[in-house]
Amino acid sequence: MSAEERAGPMAAAAARVHRDAVIVDTHADTPTEFFLEPGYDFGARHENGHIDLPRLREGGVGVQFLIAWVPAEKAELPGASFAHALELVDAIHRVIGRTAGARVVVDADGIAGARAAGDVAIMIGVEGGHAIENSIDNLRRLYARGVRYLTLTWNNHNDWADAAGPPPRHGGLTTFGRDVVREMNRLRMLVDVSHVAESTFYDALEVSAAPVIASHSCARALADHPRNLTDDQLRALARAGGVVGVNFFPTFLDARYGAAYARIDAERHAREARARAAHGDPDRARREAAAWLAARCAELPPVPITAVADHIQHIAATAGTDHVGLGSDFDGIPAVPDGLPDAAALPRLTELLLARGFDDDEVRKILGGNFLRVFRQVLG
């Protein structure tokens, strides 16, 4: 009898399904946190953070999107946003290039090739449309460097698209913003609508000739946060053939946690502003404030891993099982669900989904098959 069988029939079934699935996570901010450190070894298991190659392997992840996130303040200085995006994209290529067992890929064939060789497929996204600095040529340059999705906004509006949260500036996409989406379609780049305002969301769906994704979002019906998608948005995304990657951040999973987090996050922003004024280094100020925030988050009542399953279940019931996946936001969030501390713990989620009545094929779709379908359709 195998160890899986001794653990019980549900655990054995979950292990089998998890092992057979191509698991896709569409959002991790690991490059921002670690890849600019001299000599950082992605191939080693680390005690800090949520993702490295050993933990991806332990969690069964076959495709991991690593993100070049561009802070909002970079837009204050001409040239800084695009330069920062390129710096992180280059760092991804450099770090993954020296990591045996991982490879950067750009399409479905690349994913298949990595899987056949036993490698983890790494894909690249850029978070924040201000990264292109209002230049279609810059968008093309990012694509040429292997970037395969652009999140149209981050938490800040840019000159051509409104973000979720702040008061409207454009009422959605401007004429140039629509041109950006059309060019992404032409390039065969995924359009990512996480972080965008509802008006931008619907404009993007109207303009895009290809399915769009929400790389790291949750269901607003379960946690009323402007970053989450309403049921109408979920259904619209599904009609357009897209997929939502469920975010693991407790603020987006649980409304009570979100309210508590909002209070301490306001203090985080104030601390960051004071530190930036004191020493003039925005990156240092962000790191200092983030460390303070993580310590405060550790004091909040934890949100269980079952909340992730709740959002997956709700999106599947609302939009269809073919339109939900995983978008952890690992290494970009100051707290994680209890029971899901890092990528190595993902098999626990598979067991939960099977226990809730999803069949084997449905779970394999949720773990990665749905995103693979969109990748084949959009990226080729």
Secondary structure, DSSP 4 states (H G I P E B T S, - for coil): --HHHHT-HHHHHHHHHHHHS-EEEEEE-HIIIIITSTT--TTS--SSSS--HHHHHHHTEEEEEEEEE--GGGGGSTTHHHHHHHHHHHHHHHHHHT-TTEEE--SHHHHHHHHHHTPEEEEEEEE-GGGGTT-HHHHHHHHHTTEEEEES-SSS--SSBPBSSSPPSSSSB-HHHHHHHHHHHHHT-EEE-TTB-HHHHHHHHHH-SS--EEEEE-BTTTS--TTSBPHHHHHHHHHTT-EEEEP--HHHH-HHHHHHHHHHHHHHHHHHHHHHHHH--HHHHHHHHHHHHHHHHTTSPPPBTHHHHHHHHHHHHHH-GGGEEE---BTS-S---BT--SGGGHHHHHHHHHHTT--HHHHHIIIIIHHHHHHHHHT-
